[in-house]
Amino acid sequence: MNERELREIPRDESLRLLASVAMGRVVFTLHALPAIRPVNHILDDGDIIIRTHLGAAITAAAADSDGTVVAYEADAIDPHDHLGWSVIVVGTARLVRDRGEIERYSEMLRPWVFGNMDHVIRIHPEVVTGFRLTPLDEPVPAADR
């Protein structure tokens, strides 16, 4: 199969797909240049939640009272048949400051790396773009029409 096409995925399904995987990439500005970090995440009430540490560049950016604009991307694409999906979210990342919420997220989300990951960042999706890489001849699902 050589012929594939990209089909846009509706917002609700894109967020459901994002919630179905545990790892993504956060894109933010560092010294006026784009920076990308792989992180594990959960979705909670439509927001992307990640944990980080005090020295992480994204922590300082998200600590600003206005937060910081970020992109977040996750995907599931089969390496053999090259079919799957990709979701990109653009939104504002803010440091979670409420002690109760920090404790709750500390129980819900275990970081994949060793270290003191005692900061929590919430990314509120403002623009959600999802695409599915499908065979060219696959029928379009009724929900996507």
C-alpha positions as CSV (number, residue, x, y, z in Angstrom):
1,M,0.0,0.0,0.0
2,N,1.6,3.2,-1.2
3,E,-1.3,5.6,-1.4
4,R,-2.3,7.3,1.8
5,E,-4.1,10.5,2.7
6,L,-4.4,12.8,5.7
7,R,-7.9,13.2,7.1
8,E,-8.7,15.8,9.7
9,I,-10.1,14.5,13.0
10,P,-12.7,16.4,14.9
11,R,-11.7,18.1,18.2
12,D,-13.5,15.7,20.6
13,E,-12.0,12.6,18.9
14,S,-8.5,14.3,18.8
15,L,-8.6,14.8,22.5
16,R,-9.8,11.2,23.1
17,L,-6.9,9.9,21.0
18,L,-4.5,12.2,23.0
19,A,-5.8,10.7,26.2
20,S,-5.2,7.2,24.9
21,V,-1.5,7.5,24.8
22,A,0.9,8.3,27.7
23,M,3.7,10.2,26.0
24,G,3.9,13.4,23.9
25,R,6.1,16.3,23.2
26,V,5.8,19.8,24.6
27,V,7.1,22.7,22.4
28,F,7.9,26.0,24.1
29,T,10.2,29.0,23.7
30,L,13.7,28.9,25.3
31,H,16.0,31.8,24.7
32,A,13.8,33.0,21.8
33,L,14.1,29.7,20.1
34,P,11.8,26.7,19.9
35,A,12.5,23.9,22.4
36,I,10.9,20.4,22.4
37,R,10.9,18.0,25.4
38,P,9.3,14.5,25.5
39,V,7.0,14.1,28.5
40,N,4.4,11.8,29.8
41,H,0.9,13.2,30.4
42,I,-2.6,12.7,31.4
43,L,-5.8,14.5,30.3
44,D,-8.0,15.9,33.1
45,D,-11.2,17.7,32.3
46,G,-9.9,18.4,28.8
47,D,-6.5,19.8,30.0
48,I,-3.1,18.2,29.5
49,I,-1.3,17.7,32.7
50,I,2.5,17.1,32.9
51,R,4.9,17.0,35.9
52,T,8.3,18.6,35.9
53,H,11.0,19.9,38.2
54,L,12.1,23.3,39.4
55,G,15.2,23.5,37.1
56,A,13.2,22.6,33.9
57,A,13.0,25.4,31.4
58,I,9.3,24.8,30.8
59,T,8.7,25.3,34.6
60,A,10.1,28.8,34.6
61,A,8.1,29.8,31.5
62,A,4.8,28.4,32.9
63,A,5.4,30.1,36.2
64,D,4.6,33.5,34.7
65,S,1.2,34.7,35.9
66,D,0.0,34.8,32.3
67,G,1.5,31.4,31.6
68,T,3.2,30.7,28.3
69,V,1.9,29.6,24.9
70,V,3.0,26.1,24.0
71,A,2.3,23.4,21.5
72,Y,1.8,19.8,22.5
73,E,1.9,16.8,20.1
74,A,1.3,13.1,20.5
75,D,0.8,10.4,17.9
76,A,0.4,6.7,17.2
77,I,1.7,5.8,13.8
78,D,2.5,2.2,12.9
79,P,6.1,1.9,11.8
80,H,5.3,-0.8,9.3
81,D,2.2,0.3,7.4
82,H,2.6,4.0,8.2
83,L,-1.0,4.4,9.3
84,G,-2.2,6.1,12.4
85,W,-2.9,9.6,13.8
86,S,-1.3,12.7,15.1
87,V,-2.8,15.4,17.4
88,I,-1.3,18.9,17.9
89,V,-2.6,21.2,20.6
90,V,-1.8,24.9,21.0
91,G,-2.7,26.4,24.3
92,T,-1.5,28.2,27.4
93,A,0.7,26.3,29.9
94,R,0.4,27.5,33.6
95,L,2.0,26.2,36.7
96,V,-0.5,24.6,39.1
97,R,-0.2,26.3,42.4
98,D,-3.0,24.8,44.5
99,R,-1.4,22.3,46.9
100,G,-4.4,20.0,46.8
101,E,-4.3,19.8,43.0
102,I,-0.6,19.2,43.0
103,E,-1.0,16.3,45.4
104,R,-3.9,14.8,43.4
105,Y,-1.9,15.0,40.1
106,S,1.1,13.5,41.9
107,E,-1.0,10.4,42.6
108,M,-2.5,10.3,39.1
109,L,0.7,10.9,37.0
110,R,3.9,9.1,37.7
111,P,6.9,10.7,35.8
112,W,8.9,8.3,33.7
113,V,12.3,9.8,34.7
114,F,14.0,9.7,38.0
115,G,14.1,12.8,40.2
116,N,12.0,15.2,42.2
117,M,9.2,16.1,39.8
118,D,7.3,18.2,42.2
119,H,5.9,20.8,39.8
120,V,2.7,20.4,37.8
121,I,1.9,22.2,34.6
122,R,-1.6,22.4,33.1
123,I,-1.9,23.0,29.4
124,H,-5.4,24.3,28.4
125,P,-6.0,23.4,24.7
126,E,-7.2,26.4,22.7
127,V,-6.5,25.0,19.2
128,V,-6.7,21.3,18.6
129,T,-5.8,19.8,15.3
130,G,-5.9,16.1,14.6
131,F,-5.0,14.1,11.5
132,R,-5.4,10.5,10.6
133,L,-3.1,8.9,8.0
134,T,-5.4,6.4,6.2
135,P,-5.4,4.3,3.1
136,L,-6.6,6.4,0.1
137,D,-9.5,4.0,-0.6
138,E,-10.8,3.8,3.0
139,P,-14.4,5.1,3.4
140,V,-14.8,8.3,5.4
141,P,-16.6,7.4,8.8
142,A,-20.1,9.0,9.0
143,A,-19.0,11.0,12.1
144,D,-16.3,12.7,10.1
145,R,-18.5,13.8,7.2
